[in-house]
Amino acid sequence: MAKPSDGGTTLVLSLSDNVYQLKLEAMLGAALRLEGWRVRILTDSPANNRAHRYFAAFGLREFVYLDDFPATAEERTFCTAAARSLMSSALSFQAVTEWSFEGSWIGPQVLSTVSRQAHEGAPDPADPDTKLAIAALLPELLQRVVVARRLVQQVNPVRGMAIEANYATYGPFVDQLVAHGAPVIQVTQPWRDDALTLRRLTAETRRMHPSSVALGTLDDVAKHPWTDVEQRALDKMFTDRYSGKWYLQARNQPETRAVSRADLIDRLALAPEKKIAVVFSHVLWDANLFYGDDLFEDYGDWFVETVRAAVANTALSWLIKMHPVNLWKRARDGVAGEYSEVRLIRERIGDLPSHVRLVEPDSDINTLSLFSDADFGITVRGTTGMEMPCFGKPTLTAGTGRYSGLGFTIDSETRKDYLARLAGLHQIEPLSDNGVARAKWHAYAAFNLRPWRMKSFRSKFTDAKNGAGALDHDLVCLIDSKSAADTNGDLSRFASWATGHAIDYLESFSEDGQSR
């Protein structure tokens, strides 16, 4: 790997005092520094002692402070006028989603931030309370955009790195880095505790899901023959994901168990002669608006119209599976009361008929069982849409996303087409052999090859039933020297990829089907 010759800077966006996030950023920054690259840390102010201590422990002591870049009077005036203009425009959900400002796509940042604050379904910008929340957030967000542009121009980094790349805190900086020609390494935590998923954000990939598999990557891996080795690796992956092996996935499957189709039919009083369709609901208030286009106004609109279609199609048994993430996310944030999905059904649909059953987040039915027991899957862009086709089951999407258009899902161009497919879902044939093969290769690449395995460090998670503690998520160092890190090879593999040009980080194939 070539060493830097011009002092090019990697700017690490570190605008949180979360211990786990700080340690992850410091670990990856140190990996770059060990290879001779300059690393600078963007944090809020010199008073952020926690950031200083953790980064210094990893040998990183160059900081850029956001406090040193206050908005000028001219910028504040400009942003106030721009905010007033935006607030006077049409305030539908889709209209606000399209808002852009000075090269930053601020619409999703605004709506997602407001949605997460309220823990409700996707917000209606025309609602007086929501309008007030947007109006309060908007001027500061616009100032953040212009400050981010000025800061990036002055620091002049060759690349950025971020754990979170969206929402109002980080989105403007990532947008301005990409516009500056500095690709951003986005780091996300996958379903397994010992790995991270890495993707390079460029002008072309900025709005792609960080865990996605690029079409070219899928085509390349699918050229290999699918053998028993890959099948065993895929089977193990599904078992690991849904058996409780990994904390990060186990919290989505608390105390669940496998059930047979006969058990499922008996427990939920389903008609045994009917095929079963499962609607895998998204977390309605965790509005993820950054990756893809929706057929419906928002997740809430999709949920209501999909349940209505299920009520109308009596040829199938329908399971409306609420996302189990509702449990731990609501507990973490101290949220109680009626679920958004239950409220929408009560207010917009009424009592569900006997052929439609609601599966609540605390159900002990293991999701893996549904892949085998059910016949059809429905989602907007959830992970289940890339899993269920591996079992030969047709899966409908209601929006573009990380796997739509890759040859193993049934994608619709319009909501009319989507609803027509739901009306005739019982007549759709099982997935073709080619579709199943592409689904398997995609899952193999996404789950086995995309994650970067940590060997020199280990994540440690504590199950907090309510709220969140500083060390509930922690990163533990397993080495005591650079030579030990060199022997493990994980940090150098990260640095080699990070300073290259490949979009997806991919581990290599091995004889047992597991990546190294």
PEGIGI-V597015 format. One record per pair of residues at least 12 apart in sequence whose ideal C-beta (glycine too) atoms are under 10 Angstrom apart, sorted by the first residue. I is the first residue (numbers start at 1). J is the second residue. Records with the same first field share a line. If there is no record, write none. Layout:
I->J, J
This chain:
1->35, 36, 37, 492, 495, 496, 497, 498, 499, 500
2->35, 36, 499, 500
3->35, 36, 37, 499
4->32, 35, 36, 37, 38, 158, 499
5->36
6->38, 158
7->37, 38, 158
8->37, 38, 156, 157, 158, 159, 182, 499
9->37, 38, 39, 40, 62, 64, 155, 156, 157, 158, 159, 160, 182
10->28, 29, 32, 33, 37, 38, 39, 40, 41, 157, 158, 159, 160, 161, 182, 184, 185, 498, 499
11->38, 39, 40, 41, 42, 64, 151, 152, 155, 156, 157, 158, 159, 160, 161, 162, 173, 177, 180, 182, 184
12->25, 26, 28, 29, 32, 39, 40, 41, 42, 43, 55, 60, 62, 63, 64, 157, 159, 160, 161, 162, 163, 185
13->25, 41, 42, 43, 64, 148, 160, 161, 162, 163, 164, 165, 169, 170, 173, 174, 177, 184
14->26, 29, 41, 42, 43, 44, 48, 51, 54, 55, 60, 63, 64, 161, 162, 163, 170
15->42, 43, 44, 48, 51, 66, 162, 163, 164, 169, 170, 173
16->43, 44, 48, 50, 51, 163, 164, 169, 170
17->43, 44, 48, 49, 50, 51, 54, 470
18->50, 163, 164, 468, 470, 472, 473
19->50, 54, 469, 470, 471, 472, 473, 474, 475
20->163, 189, 459, 460, 461, 470, 471, 472, 473, 474, 475
21->51, 54, 163, 164, 187, 189, 473, 475
22->41, 43, 48, 50, 51, 53, 54, 55, 57, 58, 163, 475
23->54, 55, 57, 58, 457, 459, 473, 474, 475, 476, 477
24->163, 187, 189, 196, 454, 457, 459, 473, 475
25->39, 41, 43, 51, 54, 55, 58, 60, 161, 162, 163, 187
26->39, 41, 51, 53, 54, 55, 56, 57, 58, 59, 60, 475
27->54, 58, 187, 196, 454, 456, 457, 475, 477, 490, 491, 494
28->58, 161, 163, 185, 187, 196, 198, 452, 457, 491, 494, 495, 498
29->41, 55, 58, 59, 60, 62, 161
30->55, 57, 58, 59, 60, 456, 482, 485, 491, 495
31->58, 456, 485, 490, 491, 492, 493, 494, 495, 496, 498
32->60, 159, 161, 185, 491, 494, 495, 498, 499
33->58, 59, 60, 62, 495
34->58, 59, 482, 485, 486, 491, 492, 495
35->491, 492, 494, 495, 496, 498, 499
36->495, 499
37->158, 159, 495, 498, 499
38->62, 157, 158
39->55, 58, 59, 60, 61, 62, 157, 161
40->60, 61, 62, 63, 64, 155, 157
41->54, 55, 60, 61, 62, 63, 64, 65, 161
42->63, 64, 65, 66, 69, 148, 151, 152, 155, 157, 160, 161, 162, 173
43->55, 63, 64, 65, 66, 67
44->65, 66, 67
45->63, 65, 66, 67, 68
46->63, 65, 67, 68
47->65, 67
48->63, 65, 66, 67
50->470
51->63
54->475
57->477
58->477
64->151, 154, 155, 157
65->151
66->144, 147, 148, 151, 173
68->151, 154
69->146, 147, 148, 150, 151, 154, 155
70->143, 147
71->139, 140, 142, 143, 144, 146, 147, 150
72->143, 146, 147, 150
74->146
75->142, 143, 145, 146, 147, 149, 150
76->139, 140, 142, 143, 146
78->102, 142, 143, 146
79->101, 102, 138, 139, 140, 141, 142, 143, 144, 145, 146, 147
80->138, 139, 142, 143
81->139, 142
82->101, 102, 106, 138, 139, 142, 143, 145, 146
83->101, 134, 135, 137, 138, 139, 140, 141, 142, 143
84->135, 138, 139
86->99, 101, 106, 107, 110, 134, 135, 138, 139, 142
87->125, 131, 134, 135, 138, 139
90->125, 126
91->124, 125, 126, 127, 130, 131, 134
92->124, 125, 126, 297
93->107, 111, 122, 123, 124, 125, 126, 130, 287, 289, 294, 296, 297, 298, 300, 301
94->107, 111, 125, 293, 294, 296, 297, 298
95->107, 125, 126
96->108, 110, 111, 114, 123, 124, 125, 126, 130, 134, 289
97->110, 111, 112, 122, 125, 287, 289, 293, 294, 297, 298
99->111, 134, 138, 141
100->145, 175
101->138, 141, 142, 145, 146, 172, 175
102->142, 145, 146, 148, 149, 172, 175, 176, 179
103->145, 148, 149, 172, 175, 176, 178, 179, 180
104->141, 142, 144, 145, 146, 148, 149, 171, 172, 173, 174, 175, 176, 178, 179
105->166, 171, 172, 175, 206, 207, 289, 290
106->137, 138, 141, 142, 144, 145, 168, 171, 172, 175
107->125, 289
108->166, 167, 168, 171, 207, 287, 288, 289, 290, 291
109->137, 141, 144, 145, 166, 167, 168, 169, 170, 171, 172, 175, 289, 290
110->123, 125, 133, 134, 137, 138, 141, 167, 168, 171, 289
111->123, 125, 130, 134, 287, 289, 298
112->166, 167, 168, 171, 285, 286, 287, 288, 289, 290
113->133, 134, 137, 141, 166, 167, 168, 169, 171, 287
114->129, 130, 131, 133, 134, 136, 137, 168, 287
115->130, 133, 283, 284, 285, 286, 287, 288, 289, 298, 299, 300
116->167, 283, 285, 286, 287, 329, 333
117->133, 137, 285, 333
118->130, 133, 285, 335
119->283, 284, 285, 286, 326, 329, 330, 333, 334, 335, 336, 337, 340
120->284, 285, 287, 300, 335, 340, 343
121->283, 284, 285, 287, 298, 299, 300, 301, 303, 304, 340, 341, 343, 344
122->284, 285, 286, 287, 289, 294, 296, 297, 298, 299, 300, 301, 302, 303, 340
123->285, 287, 298, 300
124->297, 298, 300
137->168
138->168
140->168
141->167, 168, 169, 171, 172
142->172
143->172
144->168, 169, 170, 171, 172, 173, 176
145->168, 171, 172, 173, 175, 176
146->172, 176
147->172, 173, 176
148->170, 171, 172, 173, 174, 175, 176, 177, 179, 180
149->172, 173, 175, 176, 177, 179, 180
150->176
151->172, 173, 176, 177
152->172, 173, 175, 176, 177, 178, 179, 180, 181, 182
153->176, 180
155->177, 180, 182
156->180, 182
157->177, 180, 181, 182, 184
158->177, 180, 181, 182, 183, 499
159->177, 181, 182, 183, 184, 185, 200, 201, 498, 499
160->173, 174, 176, 177, 178, 180, 182, 183, 184, 185, 186, 201
161->177, 183, 184, 185, 186, 187, 198, 498
162->174, 177, 184, 185, 186, 187, 188, 201
163->185, 186, 187, 188, 189, 196
164->186, 187, 188
165->177, 178, 184, 185, 186, 187, 188, 199, 201, 206, 210, 290
166->186, 206, 207, 210, 288, 289, 290, 291
167->290
170->184, 186
171->290
174->186, 201, 206
175->201, 206
177->201, 206
178->201, 202, 203, 204, 205, 206
179->203, 206
181->202, 203
182->201, 202
183->199, 200, 201, 202, 203, 205, 206, 498, 501, 503
184->199, 200, 201, 202, 205, 206
185->198, 199, 200, 201, 210, 494, 497, 498, 499, 505
186->198, 199, 200, 201, 205, 206, 208, 209, 210, 211
187->199, 210, 452, 494, 498, 505
188->209, 210, 211, 451
189->211, 248, 451, 459, 473
190->210, 211, 246, 248, 249, 446, 447, 450, 451, 452
191->211, 237, 240, 241, 242, 245, 246, 248, 249, 250, 252, 383, 446, 447, 451
192->237, 240, 241, 245, 246, 247, 248, 249, 447, 451, 453, 459
193->245, 246, 247, 248, 249, 250, 454, 458, 459, 460, 461, 473
194->246, 451, 452, 453, 454, 455, 457, 458, 459
195->246, 248, 447, 450, 451, 452, 453, 454, 459, 490, 507, 515
196->450, 451, 452, 453, 454, 457, 459, 494, 505
197->209, 210, 211, 212, 446, 450, 451, 452, 504, 505
198->210, 211, 450, 451, 452, 494, 497, 498, 502, 503, 504, 505, 506
199->211, 212, 214, 450, 502, 503, 504, 505
200->497, 498, 500, 501, 502, 503, 504, 505
201->503
202->501, 503
204->503
205->503, 504
206->290
207->290, 291, 292, 293, 400
208->290, 291, 292, 401, 402, 503, 504
209->288, 290, 291, 292, 381, 401, 402, 403
210->290, 291, 402, 450, 504
211->291, 383, 386, 402, 403, 446, 447, 450, 451, 504
212->291, 292, 381, 386, 401, 402, 403, 404, 406, 442, 445, 446, 450, 503, 504
213->386, 402, 403, 406, 441, 442, 443, 444, 445, 446, 447, 449, 450, 504, 506
214->402, 406, 445, 502, 503, 504
215->403, 405, 406, 407, 442
216->503, 504
217->441, 442, 445, 446, 449, 450, 502, 503, 504, 506
218->403, 406, 407, 408, 438, 441, 442, 444, 445, 446, 504
219->406, 407, 438, 441
220->441, 445, 506
221->441, 442, 444, 445, 448, 449, 506, 509
222->406, 407, 434, 437, 438, 440, 441, 442, 444, 445
223->441
224->441, 444, 509
226->436, 437, 440, 441, 444
227->513
228->513
229->509, 510, 511, 512, 513, 514
230->440, 441, 444, 448, 509, 513
231->440, 444, 513
232->512, 513, 514
233->444, 447, 448, 509, 510, 512, 513, 514, 515
234->390, 440, 441, 443, 444, 447, 448, 513
235->390, 513
236->447, 448, 512, 513, 514
237->387, 390, 443, 444, 446, 447, 448, 513, 514
238->367, 368, 371, 372, 387, 390, 391, 443, 447
239->368
240->447
241->253, 367, 368, 383, 387, 447
242->256, 258, 366, 367, 368, 369, 371, 387
243->256, 258, 366, 368
244->256, 366
246->459, 461
247->459, 460, 461, 462, 463, 473
248->459, 461, 473
249->367
250->461, 463
251->324, 325, 327, 328, 329, 331, 332, 461, 463
252->323, 324, 325, 326, 327, 328, 361, 367, 383
253->324, 364, 365, 366, 367, 368
254->324, 327, 328, 361, 362, 363, 364, 463
255->362, 364, 366
256->324, 362, 363, 364, 365, 366, 367, 368, 369
257->364, 365, 366, 369
258->365, 366, 368, 369, 372, 373
259->364, 365, 366, 368, 369, 370, 372, 373
260->369, 372, 373
261->276, 369, 370, 372, 373, 374, 375
262->373
263->365, 369, 373
264->276, 317, 319, 357, 359, 365, 369, 370, 372, 373, 374
265->317, 373
267->357, 363, 364, 365
268->317, 319, 354, 357, 358, 359, 363, 365
269->317, 354, 355, 357
270->316, 317, 318, 319, 354, 355, 357
271->314, 315, 316, 317, 354, 355
272->317
273->317
274->314, 315, 316, 317, 318, 355, 375, 426
275->315, 316, 317, 374, 375, 376, 425, 426, 427, 428
276->316, 317, 318, 319, 357, 370, 373, 374, 375, 376, 393
277->309, 310, 313, 315, 316, 317, 318, 319, 320, 356, 374, 375, 376, 377, 378, 393, 394, 396, 422, 425, 426, 428
278->317, 318, 319, 320, 321, 359, 367, 370, 371, 373, 374, 375, 376, 377, 378, 379, 384, 388, 393, 395
279->302, 303, 306, 307, 309, 310, 318, 319, 320, 321, 322, 356, 358, 359, 376, 377, 378, 379, 384, 396, 422
280->319, 320, 321, 322, 323, 359, 367, 370, 377, 378, 379, 380, 382, 383, 384, 385, 387, 388, 395
281->299, 302, 303, 306, 307, 320, 321, 322, 323, 326, 339, 340, 341, 358, 359, 361, 378, 379, 380, 382
282->299, 300, 302, 303, 322, 323, 325, 341, 379, 380, 381, 382, 398
283->299, 322, 323, 324, 325, 326, 329, 330, 339, 340, 341, 361, 382
284->298, 299, 300, 301, 302, 303, 322, 323, 326, 339, 340, 341, 343, 344
285->299, 300, 326, 329, 330, 333, 335, 339, 340
286->299, 323, 325, 326, 329
287->299, 300
288->380, 381, 382, 401
291->381, 399, 400, 401, 402
292->380, 381, 397, 399, 400, 401, 402, 404
293->381, 399, 400, 401, 404
294->380, 381, 398, 399, 400, 401, 415
295->380, 397, 398, 399, 400, 411, 412, 413, 414, 415, 416, 417, 418, 419
296->380, 398, 399, 415, 418, 419
297->415
298->380
299->340, 341, 380, 398, 399
300->340, 341, 343, 344, 348
301->344, 348, 398, 415
302->378, 379, 380, 398, 399, 415, 418
303->320, 322, 340, 341, 344, 345, 348, 349, 380, 398
304->341, 344, 345, 347, 348, 349
305->348, 398, 415, 418, 419, 422
306->318, 320, 378, 379, 380, 396, 398, 418, 419, 422
307->320, 341, 344, 345, 348, 349, 352, 356, 358
308->345, 348, 349, 356, 419, 422
309->378, 418, 419, 420, 421, 422, 423, 425
310->349, 352, 353, 355, 356, 357, 378, 422, 425
311->345, 349, 350, 351, 352, 353, 355, 356
312->353, 356, 419, 422, 423
313->355, 356, 422, 423, 424, 425, 426
314->353, 354, 355, 356, 426
315->355, 423, 424, 425, 426, 427
316->355, 356, 374, 375, 376, 422, 425, 426
317->354, 355, 356, 357, 374, 375, 426
318->352, 353, 355, 356, 357, 358, 374, 376, 378, 422, 425
319->356, 357, 358, 359, 363, 365, 370, 373, 374, 378
320->341, 345, 352, 356, 357, 358, 359, 360, 378
321->341, 357, 358, 359, 360, 361, 363, 365, 367, 370, 374, 377, 378, 379, 384
322->339, 340, 341, 342, 358, 359, 360, 361, 362, 363
323->339, 341, 361, 382, 384
324->359, 360, 361, 362, 363, 367
325->361
326->339, 340, 341, 360, 361, 362
327->360, 361, 362
328->361, 463, 464, 465, 466
329->361
330->361, 466
331->464, 465, 466, 467, 468
332->464, 465, 466, 467, 468, 472
333->466, 467, 468
334->466, 467, 468
339->358, 360, 361
341->358, 360, 361
342->358, 360
345->358
367->383, 384, 387, 388
368->387, 391
370->384, 387, 388, 391, 393
371->384, 387, 388, 389, 390, 391, 392, 393, 395
372->388, 391, 392, 393
373->391, 393
374->388, 391, 393
375->388, 392, 393, 394, 425, 426, 428, 430
376->388, 393, 394, 395, 396, 410, 421, 422, 425, 426, 428, 430
377->389, 391, 393, 394, 395, 396, 397, 409, 410
378->394, 395, 396, 397, 398, 410, 418, 421, 422, 425
379->395, 396, 397, 398, 399, 401, 409
380->396, 397, 398, 399, 400, 401, 404, 418
381->397, 398, 399, 400, 401, 402, 403, 404, 409
382->395, 397, 401, 402
383->402, 403, 443, 446, 447
385->397, 398, 401, 402, 403, 404, 408, 409, 410, 411, 439
386->401, 402, 403, 404, 406, 408, 409, 439, 442, 443, 446, 447
387->403, 439, 442, 443, 446, 447
388->408, 409, 431, 439
389->403, 406, 407, 408, 409, 410, 431, 435, 436, 438, 439, 440, 442, 443
390->408, 431, 436, 437, 438, 439, 440, 441, 442, 443, 444
391->430, 431, 436, 439, 440
392->430, 431, 432, 433, 435, 436, 439
393->430, 431, 436, 439
394->408, 409, 410, 421, 425, 428, 429, 430, 431, 432, 435
395->408, 409, 410, 411, 431, 435, 439
396->409, 410, 411, 412, 418, 421, 422, 425, 428
397->409, 410, 411, 412, 418
398->411, 412, 415, 418, 419, 421, 422
399->411, 412, 415, 418
402->442, 446
403->438, 439, 442, 443, 446
406->435, 438, 439, 441, 442
407->432, 434, 435, 437, 438, 439, 441, 442
408->431, 432, 434, 435, 436, 437, 438, 439, 440, 441, 442, 443
409->431, 435, 438, 439, 442
410->425, 428, 431, 435
444->509, 513, 515
445->504, 506, 507, 515
446->504
447->515
448->506, 507, 509, 510, 513, 514, 515
449->504, 505, 506, 507, 508, 509, 514, 515
450->504, 505, 506, 507, 515
451->505, 506, 507, 515
452->490, 491, 493, 494, 497, 505, 506, 507, 515
453->488, 489, 490, 493, 507, 514, 515, 516
454->475, 478, 488, 490, 491, 494
455->478, 479, 484, 485, 487, 488, 489, 490, 491, 493, 516
456->477, 478, 479, 482, 484, 485, 486, 487, 488, 489, 490, 491
457->475, 476, 477, 478, 479, 485, 488, 490, 491
458->474, 475, 476, 477, 478
459->473, 474, 475, 476
460->472, 473, 474, 475, 476
461->473, 474
462->474
479->491
489->516
490->516
493->505, 507, 508, 516
